[in-house]
């Protein structure tokens, strides 16, 4: 079964690693620096940036493959 954003978000909250949501998303899925998201402290802004990125990269119903080592 493919992971959705909701599934990923649930696992983020279920197993917190002390990361902000944007920081966790960048660490899990983004291969290049994205400081605007990584350092964003506002949950709503972070979630909006993540959802926009997912949509623009054709990940509407699934999530991308996690980065190696995460």
VOLUMKOL-895416 format. One record per atom (N, C-alpha, C, CB): residue number from 1; x, y, z; residue in three letters. Coordinates in nm, 4 decimals. Glycine has a CB too. Layout:
N
+-----+----------+----------+----------+------+
| pos |     east |    north |       up | code |
+-----+----------+----------+----------+------+
| NUM |        X |        Y |        Z |  ALA |
...
+-----+----------+----------+----------+------+
END
This chain:
70
+-----+----------+----------+----------+------+
| pos |     east |    north |       up | code |
+-----+----------+----------+----------+------+
|   1 |   0.0844 |  -0.1187 |   0.0000 |  UNK |
|   1 |   0.0000 |   0.0000 |   0.0000 |  UNK |
|   1 |   0.0882 |   0.1240 |   0.0000 |  UNK |
|   1 |  -0.0957 |   0.0004 |   0.1221 |  UNK |
|   2 |   0.0536 |   0.2209 |  -0.0825 |  UNK |
|   2 |   0.1300 |   0.3442 |  -0.0908 |  UNK |
|   2 |   0.0978 |   0.4362 |   0.0267 |  UNK |
|   2 |   0.1020 |   0.4152 |  -0.2233 |  UNK |
|   3 |   0.1992 |   0.5045 |   0.0725 |  UNK |
|   3 |   0.1816 |   0.5975 |   0.1834 |  UNK |
|   3 |   0.1226 |   0.7283 |   0.1310 |  UNK |
|   3 |   0.3163 |   0.6230 |   0.2561 |  UNK |
|   4 |   0.0303 |   0.7858 |   0.2072 |  UNK |
|   4 |  -0.0270 |   0.9155 |   0.1730 |  UNK |
|   4 |   0.0310 |   1.0204 |   0.2665 |  UNK |
|   4 |  -0.1824 |   0.9129 |   0.1820 |  UNK |
|   5 |   0.0037 |   1.1465 |   0.2368 |  UNK |
|   5 |   0.0488 |   1.2541 |   0.3247 |  UNK |
|   5 |  -0.0098 |   1.2364 |   0.4643 |  UNK |
|   5 |   0.0096 |   1.3916 |   0.2670 |  UNK |
|   6 |  -0.1360 |   1.1988 |   0.4711 |  UNK |
|   6 |  -0.2005 |   1.1782 |   0.6017 |  UNK |
|   6 |  -0.1311 |   1.0680 |   0.6808 |  UNK |
|   6 |  -0.3490 |   1.1436 |   0.5834 |  UNK |
|   7 |  -0.0950 |   0.9571 |   0.6133 |  UNK |
|   7 |  -0.0225 |   0.8492 |   0.6809 |  UNK |
|   7 |   0.1128 |   0.8970 |   0.7318 |  UNK |
|   7 |  -0.0035 |   0.7303 |   0.5864 |  UNK |
|   8 |   0.1841 |   0.9706 |   0.6464 |  UNK |
|   8 |   0.3159 |   1.0220 |   0.6858 |  UNK |
|   8 |   0.3027 |   1.1168 |   0.8049 |  UNK |
|   8 |   0.3841 |   1.0944 |   0.5669 |  UNK |
|   9 |   0.2029 |   1.2046 |   0.7985 |  UNK |
|   9 |   0.1815 |   1.3009 |   0.9066 |  UNK |
|   9 |   0.1473 |   1.2293 |   1.0370 |  UNK |
|   9 |   0.0697 |   1.3996 |   0.8693 |  UNK |
|  10 |   0.0649 |   1.1253 |   1.0292 |  UNK |
|  10 |   0.0301 |   1.0464 |   1.1474 |  UNK |
|  10 |   0.1562 |   0.9835 |   1.2082 |  UNK |
|  10 |  -0.0732 |   0.9365 |   1.1109 |  UNK |
|  11 |   0.2400 |   0.9258 |   1.1234 |  UNK |
|  11 |   0.3626 |   0.8636 |   1.1758 |  UNK |
|  11 |   0.4585 |   0.9687 |   1.2315 |  UNK |
|  11 |   0.4327 |   0.7820 |   1.0657 |  UNK |
|  12 |   0.4580 |   1.0882 |   1.1733 |  UNK |
|  12 |   0.5399 |   1.1990 |   1.2258 |  UNK |
|  12 |   0.4979 |   1.2317 |   1.3696 |  UNK |
|  12 |   0.5263 |   1.3257 |   1.1351 |  UNK |
|  13 |   0.3680 |   1.2409 |   1.3930 |  UNK |
|  13 |   0.3198 |   1.2726 |   1.5277 |  UNK |
|  13 |   0.3283 |   1.1537 |   1.6228 |  UNK |
|  13 |   0.1770 |   1.3216 |   1.5211 |  UNK |
|  14 |   0.3133 |   1.0335 |   1.5704 |  UNK |
|  14 |   0.3166 |   0.9150 |   1.6556 |  UNK |
|  14 |   0.4573 |   0.8870 |   1.7084 |  UNK |
|  14 |   0.2649 |   0.7940 |   1.5789 |  UNK |
|  15 |   0.5584 |   0.9127 |   1.6277 |  UNK |
|  15 |   0.6980 |   0.8872 |   1.6646 |  UNK |
|  15 |   0.7813 |   1.0135 |   1.6502 |  UNK |
|  15 |   0.7572 |   0.7747 |   1.5782 |  UNK |
|  16 |   0.7592 |   1.1116 |   1.7370 |  UNK |
|  16 |   0.8313 |   1.2384 |   1.7223 |  UNK |
|  16 |   0.9820 |   1.2213 |   1.7424 |  UNK |
|  16 |   0.7773 |   1.3411 |   1.8216 |  UNK |
|  17 |   1.0584 |   1.2895 |   1.6585 |  UNK |
|  17 |   1.2042 |   1.2850 |   1.6670 |  UNK |
|  17 |   1.2607 |   1.4205 |   1.7085 |  UNK |
|  17 |   1.2642 |   1.2418 |   1.5329 |  UNK |
|  18 |   1.1742 |   1.5085 |   1.7555 |  UNK |
|  18 |   1.2193 |   1.6419 |   1.7944 |  UNK |
|  18 |   1.2388 |   1.7340 |   1.6753 |  UNK |
|  18 |   1.3478 |   1.6321 |   1.8716 |  UNK |
|  19 |   1.1763 |   1.7008 |   1.5619 |  UNK |
|  19 |   1.1887 |   1.7814 |   1.4415 |  UNK |
|  19 |   1.0588 |   1.8573 |   1.4155 |  UNK |
|  19 |   1.2250 |   1.6931 |   1.3207 |  UNK |
|  20 |   1.0721 |   1.9768 |   1.3568 |  UNK |
|  20 |   0.9547 |   2.0477 |   1.3067 |  UNK |
|  20 |   0.9028 |   1.9699 |   1.1856 |  UNK |
|  20 |   0.9889 |   2.1976 |   1.2690 |  UNK |
|  21 |   0.7783 |   1.9909 |   1.1485 |  UNK |
|  21 |   0.7197 |   1.9163 |   1.0367 |  UNK |
|  21 |   0.7968 |   1.9402 |   0.9065 |  UNK |
|  21 |   0.5726 |   1.9557 |   1.0182 |  UNK |
|  22 |   0.8336 |   2.0641 |   0.8794 |  UNK |
|  22 |   0.9095 |   2.0936 |   0.7582 |  UNK |
|  22 |   1.0468 |   2.0301 |   0.7607 |  UNK |
|  22 |   0.9227 |   2.2429 |   0.7397 |  UNK |
|  23 |   1.1081 |   2.0326 |   0.8752 |  UNK |
|  23 |   1.2397 |   1.9700 |   0.8916 |  UNK |
|  23 |   1.2301 |   1.8194 |   0.8657 |  UNK |
|  23 |   1.2957 |   1.9969 |   1.0338 |  UNK |
|  24 |   1.1287 |   1.7558 |   0.9202 |  UNK |
|  24 |   1.1101 |   1.6122 |   0.9008 |  UNK |
|  24 |   1.0845 |   1.5796 |   0.7539 |  UNK |
|  24 |   0.9940 |   1.5614 |   0.9872 |  UNK |
|  25 |   1.0016 |   1.6606 |   0.6875 |  UNK |
|  25 |   0.9712 |   1.6357 |   0.5462 |  UNK |
|  25 |   1.0963 |   1.6504 |   0.4598 |  UNK |
|  25 |   0.8616 |   1.7319 |   0.4972 |  UNK |
|  26 |   1.1721 |   1.7555 |   0.4825 |  UNK |
|  26 |   1.2956 |   1.7763 |   0.4062 |  UNK |
|  26 |   1.3910 |   1.6599 |   0.4300 |  UNK |
|  26 |   1.3631 |   1.9105 |   0.4453 |  UNK |
|  27 |   1.4082 |   1.6211 |   0.5550 |  UNK |
|  27 |   1.4991 |   1.5104 |   0.5861 |  UNK |
|  27 |   1.4531 |   1.3790 |   0.5230 |  UNK |
|  27 |   1.5110 |   1.4936 |   0.7372 |  UNK |
|  28 |   1.3224 |   1.3573 |   0.5182 |  UNK |
|  28 |   1.2692 |   1.2316 |   0.4659 |  UNK |
|  28 |   1.2656 |   1.2263 |   0.3126 |  UNK |
|  28 |   1.1302 |   1.2095 |   0.5200 |  UNK |
|  29 |   1.2364 |   1.3391 |   0.2466 |  UNK |
|  29 |   1.2039 |   1.3319 |   0.1043 |  UNK |
|  29 |   1.2814 |   1.4245 |   0.0102 |  UNK |
|  29 |   1.0628 |   1.3599 |   0.0885 |  UNK |
|  30 |   1.3395 |   1.5307 |   0.0591 |  UNK |
|  30 |   1.4005 |   1.6303 |  -0.0294 |  UNK |
|  30 |   1.5513 |   1.6097 |  -0.0340 |  UNK |
|  30 |   1.3670 |   1.7741 |   0.0177 |  UNK |
|  31 |   1.6062 |   1.6056 |  -0.1538 |  UNK |
|  31 |   1.7486 |   1.5778 |  -0.1690 |  UNK |
|  31 |   1.8341 |   1.7035 |  -0.1746 |  UNK |
|  31 |   1.7713 |   1.4968 |  -0.2928 |  UNK |
|  32 |   1.7739 |   1.8183 |  -0.2007 |  UNK |
|  32 |   1.8483 |   1.9428 |  -0.2049 |  UNK |
|  32 |   1.8025 |   2.0338 |  -0.0910 |  UNK |
|  32 |   1.8306 |   2.0127 |  -0.3416 |  UNK |
|  33 |   1.8802 |   2.1341 |  -0.0545 |  UNK |
|  33 |   1.8413 |   2.2232 |   0.0555 |  UNK |
|  33 |   1.7098 |   2.2967 |   0.0253 |  UNK |
|  33 |   1.9532 |   2.3252 |   0.0826 |  UNK |
|  34 |   1.6284 |   2.3099 |   0.1264 |  UNK |
|  34 |   1.5046 |   2.3876 |   0.1191 |  UNK |
|  34 |   1.4897 |   2.4592 |   0.2540 |  UNK |
|  34 |   1.3782 |   2.2950 |   0.0870 |  UNK |
|  35 |   1.5702 |   2.5637 |   0.2763 |  UNK |
|  35 |   1.5729 |   2.6288 |   0.4079 |  UNK |
|  35 |   1.4408 |   2.6930 |   0.4489 |  UNK |
|  35 |   1.6795 |   2.7330 |   0.4095 |  UNK |
|  36 |   1.3607 |   2.7425 |   0.3527 |  UNK |
|  36 |   1.2321 |   2.8046 |   0.3875 |  UNK |
|  36 |   1.1409 |   2.7054 |   0.4584 |  UNK |
|  36 |   1.1627 |   2.8588 |   0.2615 |  UNK |
|  37 |   1.1415 |   2.5820 |   0.4144 |  UNK |
|  37 |   1.0594 |   2.4795 |   0.4790 |  UNK |
|  37 |   1.1304 |   2.4213 |   0.6010 |  UNK |
|  37 |   1.0252 |   2.3677 |   0.3795 |  UNK |
|  38 |   1.2569 |   2.3922 |   0.5869 |  UNK |
|  38 |   1.3332 |   2.3281 |   0.6943 |  UNK |
|  38 |   1.3262 |   2.4077 |   0.8243 |  UNK |
|  38 |   1.4786 |   2.3108 |   0.6522 |  UNK |
|  39 |   1.3362 |   2.5408 |   0.8146 |  UNK |
|  39 |   1.3397 |   2.6248 |   0.9347 |  UNK |
|  39 |   1.2050 |   2.6882 |   0.9706 |  UNK |
|  39 |   1.4413 |   2.7332 |   0.9163 |  UNK |
|  40 |   1.1018 |   2.6617 |   0.8919 |  UNK |
|  40 |   0.9702 |   2.7200 |   0.9187 |  UNK |
|  40 |   0.9150 |   2.6654 |   1.0503 |  UNK |
|  40 |   0.8720 |   2.6904 |   0.8022 |  UNK |
|  41 |   0.8743 |   2.7539 |   1.1383 |  UNK |
|  41 |   0.8202 |   2.7132 |   1.2683 |  UNK |
|  41 |   0.6680 |   2.7125 |   1.2726 |  UNK |
|  41 |   0.8724 |   2.8044 |   1.3757 |  UNK |
|  42 |   0.6040 |   2.7614 |   1.1666 |  UNK |
|  42 |   0.4586 |   2.7675 |   1.1605 |  UNK |
|  42 |   0.4052 |   2.6421 |   1.0930 |  UNK |
|  42 |   0.4118 |   2.8941 |   1.0853 |  UNK |
|  43 |   0.3254 |   2.5638 |   1.1652 |  UNK |
|  43 |   0.2738 |   2.4369 |   1.1131 |  UNK |
|  43 |   0.1919 |   2.4569 |   0.9858 |  UNK |
|  43 |   0.1885 |   2.3673 |   1.2190 |  UNK |
|  44 |   0.0999 |   2.5535 |   0.9850 |  UNK |
|  44 |   0.0131 |   2.5737 |   0.8697 |  UNK |
|  44 |   0.0934 |   2.6116 |   0.7457 |  UNK |
|  44 |  -0.0904 |   2.6814 |   0.9000 |  UNK |
|  45 |   0.1910 |   2.7005 |   0.7600 |  UNK |
|  45 |   0.2749 |   2.7389 |   0.6468 |  UNK |
|  45 |   0.3553 |   2.6197 |   0.5961 |  UNK |
|  45 |   0.3691 |   2.8535 |   0.6862 |  UNK |
|  46 |   0.4085 |   2.5421 |   0.6880 |  UNK |
|  46 |   0.4861 |   2.4239 |   0.6497 |  UNK |
|  46 |   0.3996 |   2.3234 |   0.5747 |  UNK |
|  46 |   0.5477 |   2.3580 |   0.7735 |  UNK |
|  47 |   0.2821 |   2.2951 |   0.6279 |  UNK |
|  47 |   0.1922 |   2.1993 |   0.5636 |  UNK |
|  47 |   0.1522 |   2.2480 |   0.4244 |  UNK |
|  47 |   0.0667 |   2.1764 |   0.6501 |  UNK |
|  48 |   0.1274 |   2.3772 |   0.4104 |  UNK |
|  48 |   0.0916 |   2.4331 |   0.2802 |  UNK |
|  48 |   0.2072 |   2.4175 |   0.1809 |  UNK |
|  48 |   0.0529 |   2.5817 |   0.2944 |  UNK |
|  49 |   0.3287 |   2.4478 |   0.2235 |  UNK |
|  49 |   0.4448 |   2.4315 |   0.1356 |  UNK |
|  49 |   0.4614 |   2.2848 |   0.0942 |  UNK |
|  49 |   0.5729 |   2.4819 |   0.2057 |  UNK |
|  50 |   0.4434 |   2.1941 |   0.1895 |  UNK |
|  50 |   0.4572 |   2.0510 |   0.1607 |  UNK |
|  50 |   0.3517 |   2.0071 |   0.0607 |  UNK |
|  50 |   0.4462 |   1.9676 |   0.2898 |  UNK |
|  51 |   0.2267 |   2.0441 |   0.0835 |  UNK |
|  51 |   0.1195 |   2.0033 |  -0.0066 |  UNK |
|  51 |   0.1380 |   2.0628 |  -0.1460 |  UNK |
|  51 |  -0.0158 |   2.0447 |   0.0503 |  UNK |
|  52 |   0.1851 |   2.1864 |  -0.1546 |  UNK |
|  52 |   0.2132 |   2.2466 |  -0.2851 |  UNK |
|  52 |   0.3252 |   2.1710 |  -0.3557 |  UNK |
|  52 |   0.2510 |   2.3952 |  -0.2694 |  UNK |
|  53 |   0.4298 |   2.1343 |  -0.2816 |  UNK |
|  53 |   0.5411 |   2.0597 |  -0.3410 |  UNK |
|  53 |   0.4925 |   1.9234 |  -0.3903 |  UNK |
|  53 |   0.6564 |   2.0422 |  -0.2384 |  UNK |
|  54 |   0.4156 |   1.8536 |  -0.3081 |  UNK |
|  54 |   0.3644 |   1.7227 |  -0.3475 |  UNK |
|  54 |   0.2803 |   1.7331 |  -0.4747 |  UNK |
|  54 |   0.2813 |   1.6614 |  -0.2339 |  UNK |
|  55 |   0.1929 |   1.8309 |  -0.4804 |  UNK |
|  55 |   0.1066 |   1.8490 |  -0.5967 |  UNK |
|  55 |   0.1881 |   1.8832 |  -0.7214 |  UNK |
|  55 |   0.0036 |   1.9587 |  -0.5694 |  UNK |
|  56 |   0.2836 |   1.9739 |  -0.7089 |  UNK |
|  56 |   0.3618 |   2.0154 |  -0.8252 |  UNK |
|  56 |   0.4560 |   1.9059 |  -0.8748 |  UNK |
|  56 |   0.4414 |   2.1394 |  -0.7919 |  UNK |
|  57 |   0.4838 |   1.8061 |  -0.7900 |  UNK |
|  57 |   0.5684 |   1.6937 |  -0.8292 |  UNK |
|  57 |   0.4867 |   1.5654 |  -0.8531 |  UNK |
|  57 |   0.6742 |   1.6688 |  -0.7219 |  UNK |
|  58 |   0.3562 |   1.5842 |  -0.8733 |  UNK |
|  58 |   0.2638 |   1.4746 |  -0.9083 |  UNK |
|  58 |   0.2519 |   1.3679 |  -0.7993 |  UNK |
|  58 |   0.3092 |   1.4090 |  -1.0369 |  UNK |
|  59 |   0.2590 |   1.4085 |  -0.6754 |  UNK |
|  59 |   0.2375 |   1.3169 |  -0.5629 |  UNK |
|  59 |   0.1085 |   1.3569 |  -0.4922 |  UNK |
|  59 |   0.3589 |   1.3189 |  -0.4633 |  UNK |
|  60 |  -0.0033 |   1.3360 |  -0.5613 |  UNK |
|  60 |  -0.1327 |   1.3739 |  -0.5053 |  UNK |
|  60 |  -0.1882 |   1.2633 |  -0.4167 |  UNK |
|  60 |  -0.2318 |   1.4064 |  -0.6170 |  UNK |
|  61 |  -0.1730 |   1.1381 |  -0.4603 |  UNK |
|  61 |  -0.2308 |   1.0258 |  -0.3870 |  UNK |
|  61 |  -0.1263 |   0.9401 |  -0.3162 |  UNK |
|  61 |  -0.3104 |   0.9399 |  -0.4810 |  UNK |
|  62 |  -0.0008 |   0.9661 |  -0.3410 |  UNK |
|  62 |   0.1071 |   0.8899 |  -0.2782 |  UNK |
|  62 |   0.2171 |   0.9857 |  -0.2349 |  UNK |
|  62 |   0.1632 |   0.7818 |  -0.3750 |  UNK |
|  63 |   0.3116 |   0.9318 |  -0.1628 |  UNK |
|  63 |   0.4286 |   1.0099 |  -0.1211 |  UNK |
|  63 |   0.5487 |   0.9618 |  -0.2017 |  UNK |
|  63 |   0.4552 |   0.9961 |   0.0336 |  UNK |
|  64 |   0.6496 |   1.0482 |  -0.2163 |  UNK |
|  64 |   0.7697 |   1.0042 |  -0.2868 |  UNK |
|  64 |   0.8460 |   0.9013 |  -0.2025 |  UNK |
|  64 |   0.8607 |   1.1251 |  -0.3199 |  UNK |
|  65 |   0.9417 |   0.8379 |  -0.2648 |  UNK |
|  65 |   1.0260 |   0.7429 |  -0.1936 |  UNK |
|  65 |   1.1128 |   0.8194 |  -0.0941 |  UNK |
|  65 |   1.1138 |   0.6605 |  -0.2926 |  UNK |
|  66 |   1.1293 |   0.7619 |   0.0275 |  UNK |
|  66 |   1.2111 |   0.8274 |   0.1294 |  UNK |
|  66 |   1.3576 |   0.8297 |   0.0883 |  UNK |
|  66 |   1.1955 |   0.7568 |   0.2644 |  UNK |
|  67 |   1.4288 |   0.9319 |   0.1342 |  UNK |
|  67 |   1.5715 |   0.9403 |   0.1108 |  UNK |
|  67 |   1.6402 |   0.8218 |   0.1733 |  UNK |
|  67 |   1.6285 |   1.0705 |   0.1657 |  UNK |
|  68 |   1.7509 |   0.7815 |   0.1158 |  UNK |
|  68 |   1.8306 |   0.6714 |   0.1698 |  UNK |
|  68 |   1.8770 |   0.7040 |   0.3120 |  UNK |
|  68 |   1.9524 |   0.6427 |   0.0786 |  UNK |
|  69 |   1.8764 |   0.6055 |   0.3966 |  UNK |
|  69 |   1.9269 |   0.6231 |   0.5315 |  UNK |
|  69 |   1.8288 |   0.6836 |   0.6301 |  UNK |
|  69 |   2.0461 |   0.7066 |   0.5270 |  UNK |
|  70 |   1.7039 |   0.7069 |   0.5921 |  UNK |
|  70 |   1.6055 |   0.7646 |   0.6846 |  UNK |
|  70 |   1.5054 |   0.6613 |   0.7230 |  UNK |
|  70 |   1.5350 |   0.8852 |   0.6234 |  UNK |
+-----+----------+----------+----------+------+
END
